[in-house]
Amino acid sequence: MKKFYFLSPFSFIMTLAILFMIGGCQADKNEEKENDEYDGPELMAQFEIERTKDPALGRVPWDQFRIAKLETESARRSAGLAGRINALSWEERGPNTDATGPSNGNTRANAGVTAGRVRSAMVDSLDPAKKTVWVGGVDGGLWKTTDITATPALWTPVTDYLSNIAIAALCQDPRPGFQNIMYFCTGESYFNADAVQGVGVFKSTDGGATWNFLSSTSSYTFGTRILCDYQGNVYLATRGFGLLRSVNGGTS
């Protein structure tokens, strides 16, 4: 004979209360997990502000953004589709080769081609005409031309004497009076099979004429990017060590 069990009203109410409590705890856990994965609109807005603000002003230059947007839209409307396509045309400026030989400044054996994979370029702010350009090859060193508008532009190697010429990125101090200070990081950080390892960061205090190794960076052998801001800080992005900052010109 089957037996049937009945809950008293008190037991039934207590059972429902326990079930509600368990469900509420689970909902709280789910909400906490969701909050861990989502920062919310306030933090998103703050991140966007930090990403777009001008370090010199300490704020986002919304007025300049608006002007740039209006000018871009105006240019697009006036140029039309053909104009936009033509705007994407590129002209070879080198240094794709220096195989001409000693007459072109190449004194290497067999007039070897050495520029390598160019991953960084910088217009020298010390040149009022903005014709002096520096480029770095990840296996070819630092190169310079004093007239990027010349055809062909004459490029000369600058760093053949250094312990490492795998240049990943370069930058120049933007502060007036300090633009003679330049940096470049070394090493190829993109995990390609032919990646070249660097030795750290080099610094110039005479406008790129001479370069010295910063011993404080000897562990950062795979550089990705290096930047200077208007407060004199230097930022180095690396593979393996993340993002680093120096407030004393690379001493530490």
N, C-alpha and C positions, 0 to 999 in steps of 0.2 A: 504494500500500500504506500503510495507517495505521500510525503509529508510536505506541508506548506508552512512557511515561516512569514510572519507579518511583523513589520516594524511599528513600534509605537509612534504616535505623533511626535514625541520628543526626539526619538532616535532618527526619524525621517528628517526632521528639521536640522539636526546636527550633521547628518550625512550630506545634505545639500550645502550647508555652510562650509564644510570641509572641501567639497568639490569646487565651490566658488573660490575659496582661498587658493587652492592649487592652480586653478585656471588663471587667477589674478597674478600669482607669482610667475607663471609661465609667460604671461603677456608682458610683465615688467622686464623679464629677461630678454624677450624678443625686442622690446623697445630699446633696451640698453644696447643690444647688439646692433640694431639699426642705427642708433645714434653714434656708435663707434665708427661706423662705415660712412657716415654723412656729416660733414662739418656744418652744414646749414648755410643759409644765404648770407648771414653776417660775415662769417669767415671767408666765404667765397668772394664777397665784395672787397674785404680787406686785402685778400691775396692779390686781386686784380689791381688795387690801388698801389700796393708795394711793387708790383711788377711793372707798372707804367709810369710811376712818378719820376720826376727829374731830381737826381741826387743833389744838384746844386740849389734847387728851390725848396726841396722837401715836400713837394706836392705834385699832383698830376696837372700838367699844363693843358687843361681842357680847351682853352681858347685856341691854342696852337693846333690841337687835334682837330677842332672844328674847321679851322682854316684849311688844314691839309686835306681834310675830307672833301670840302667844297671844291678846292682846286683840282683834286683828283677826279671828282665827278665831272667837273667842267671839261677837263682834258679828255676824258673818255667820250663825252658827247661830241666834242669838236673833232676829235681824231677819227672816230668811227672804227669799224672793225679793221680796215686796212691799216690804219694808223697804229692800232694796238699790236697788230702782228709785226709791223716794221719795228716797233719799239723793242721787240724781243730779239732783234738781230744783234749778234755779237761779232766783234772784230778781234782777231788774234793780236795780242800785244806782247806775248812772250812772258818769261824767258823759256821758249820751247826748245832752244838749242843754242849752244855757243860753239858749234863745231867748226866755225870759220877758221879758228886757230889764233895764233898770237896777235894778229892784226885786230882781232876783236876782243882782246884781253884774255883769251884762253891759252894758258901756258901749260896745260896738262898734257900728259903723254898721249900721243895719238889723237890730239884734239878731242878728247872725250866729252860726251854730252852728260851733264851732271845736275841739271836743275831738279830732277825728280818730280814727285807728285806735289804740286803746289796746293796747300790747304789754307794759307793765310796771306792776306794782303793788307797794306796800310798806307794811306796817303800821309806824308810827312807834314805835320802842322807847322814845322819851322820854316817851310818854304811858302812864302806869300803867294807865289804863282800856282801852288798846289800841283806842280808837275813832278815832284820827287815822290817816288813810290817804292816801298819795300815789299818784298814777297819772301815767303819761307817755304822751302820744299821739305817734305818729311824724310827725304833721304838725299837732299841736295843742298842744304844750307841756306843761308840768308843772301838775298840778291837785292841790288839797288839800281834804279835808273833815275837820273836827274831830269829826264824829259820823257814822260809817258806818251806825249803827243807826237814824238818823232816817229818816222817810218823808215827803217825799223827802229824801235827803241833800243838803246845800247844798255845792256845789263852787265853789271860787274859783280863777281862773288865777293862777299864781305867776310865770311866766317870760316874760311878753309883752315885756319890755324887752330881752331878750337877743338876741344876733346870730343865733341859730339855735334853733328850738324843735322840731326833729325828734328827739324823745327816744326812744331805743331801749330803754334799761334804766337802772335806778337802784339804788343800794345805800347802806347806812348802816354806819358803823364799829361793830362789835359790842362793842368793848371798853368796860367800865365807865369812865366819865369822858371818853370820846371819842365818844359817840353823837351829839354835835352835829355831827360831820363826816359829810357826805353827798356822793355823786358821782352824776352821770348822764352817759352817753355819747350821742352823737347820730349820726344817719344810719341809713338803712334798708338793710340788707345782703342782702336776700333776692332780688335781681334781678327784682322785679316791675316792670311797665312804669311804674307811678306812684311808684317809689321816690324818696324825698326824701334828698338828700345832706346830711350834717351838717358840722360844723367841728372836732369833737374832743370833749374831756371838760370838764365844768364841775364845780366843787367849792364846797361850802358849809361854813363852819366855825361857823355860828351856828344850826344846826338847821333850815336851809332858808329862813331869812328873806332872805338875800342869796346870790347865786351869782357866782363868778368863773371866767373861762376859764383853763384850764391850757395855756399856750403850748407846753408839751412835747408836746402831743397834736395839734398842728395838722395832722399828716399822716394821722391816723386818722379819716377822714371818713365811714366806714361802720362803725359800732359794732354789735356783736351782743349782747354781755353784759358787765356790769361787776360785780365782786364784791369784798368786803373780808373779810379773815380776822382771827383773833384775835391775830395778831402785828403787825397794822398794815399788812400788805401789801395792795396793790390789784392786781387782775387784770383786764385788758381783752382781750376777744376781738373781733377785727376781721375784716373782709373785706379780703384783700390783704396784711395784715401778720401774720396768725395771732394767737397768744396772747402778750400782753406782761405784765410785772410791774413794779410800782413799789414800792420799799422806803422811799421818802421822801415819801409823801403826794402823789405825782403830779408832783413837781419834775422827775423824769427817769424 
